Amino acid sequence: MYEIKEMEQVFRVKFVTGNARIVVVDTNNPNEKFMCESFILLNLCRAIIELENRGYIISSVTRIEADGTHPKVRYRDTKEYRYAKKYPK
């Protein structure tokens, strides 16, 4: 069985062990403010911090684009990461 979904904000979080996890940030909210890049990055950072709290060591984070590209995401030195670290949820 399969399901076809349209997901715009998909990220791959890789660990130093070579394993990875997929993080999907839900942007299907009718309120337009939830679609901004800052909100998406904040929720990505919250997911990253949750993984770090579980003991994973993050080596890289990439955004998975529809065209197959996967640009790196810089998150560590952002205000969203600091905020998520202070207020996880």
HELIX and SHEET records of a PDB file:
HELIX    1   1 GLU A   32  MET A   35  5                                   4    
HELIX    2   2 GLU A   37  ASN A   53  1                                  17    
HELIX    3   3 LYS A   79  LYS A   86  1                                   8    
SHEET    1   A 3 ALA A  20  VAL A  24  0                                        
SHEET    2   A 3 VAL A  10  PHE A  15 -1                                        
SHEET    3   A 3 ILE A  58  ILE A  64 -1                                        
END                                                                             
